């Protein structure tokens, strides 16, 4: 590798502000003394050319088995991957990044066969989660991925995290190397080198989003309630929680409508009005008197039109074998149309295994919300029961658990899981049958709710659309205040 060229490129990247030193708020919510933004390089064709030349040479030099294809992690690495593809004469694949609104849309563009190998190209790596997102989509299509080429490794645990998932990272630059080059060239002070080095040592990110301090002590500096949904989406392990978090950020809505009506026509009319304001539609299909296949088909097309996710609040609570049948069979065939379902933890892990076993189409993305607490007066869920539910959600089947239904902020700590909280109404109080209500602000800021369930607060309103919008806006304002961002 031509070290002079490499150093010159490092300096050039600094000169065009592809990285800077200062005090920057990172996506994960903590401050960093160094910030990379390689997007700027598209404005410098000479830099693009040199970078892609060096990367092509680097790939040859490290003798990595490049396989049949290249795939850049969207978006910054896309033009870089394109240039390498041309220089190395190796076909490229493109992974879509937009939120999938429904089922079967193709995630990978380009020609390939299952079993083909694909090399990942990425610009800057912190935790490695973006690489792993792309890897997961490629693997889901049957592609084999074992290596990733990256421009800059921030040395914060990305290499270890990707390795754990069977992806070896090869970086053209490490942050330490860049610091040395700039220091040698007299472009930065020794004190900057020291402070960045100290930060890097103290901010090692693990794949679960926690930080490991220098001495190996784990600190959960990333608090779920302090992080944005955008940042949390990177950490989610269940594809549906990831999708829901992205959808929430786009629609600026954490509102879940509980469509507890008994006529299919009335539900569809309501959802048509309220659809633009919700991220999630919650159903109880066993209360619908005229349930039929067209009803779920219409719900699905409304979900597509208004971009929301569907959850059947089935509250499964039986042994694995029975829930598998209840999920996929019978009158409702819930697994065929509900993206998410609610599940009691009381039977133990077998309930998740049973539900998973009922899914026979691997391309169907499905997930569950586990009930740790209920909103009703005198609920029997003890703190011990809720803690055991959390353990069940975080120790196994993590790809299947999208979140937790609960009432208190301290239960869900992992930022990749969503907290769903029912019992929300502008007028606080208790209904005649023991349902307890808190205001939108209270559930978000005090109870730590991410997605908030509102039923009668909207159903009984004179103008349901306006009321849904009001709930959406108040919940969103409370969330923005909670994480410290402007609306
Ligand atoms: P409401 O009309 O906003 O009270 O409706 C609340 C909905 O949330 C309703 O469909 C319940 O079945 C559901 N729910 C709940 O209220 N409390 C809980 O703890 C759970 C679900 Br879990």
Boltz pocket constraint, residues with backbone or C-beta under 6 A from the ligand:
constraints:
  - pocket:
      binder: B
      contacts: [[A, 258], [A, 260], [A, 284], [A, 313], [A, 371], [A, 373], [A, 374], [A, 375], [A, 376], [A, 405], [A, 422], [A, 423], [A, 424], [A, 435], [A, 453], [A, 454], [A, 455], [A, 456], [A, 457]]
      max_distance: 6.0
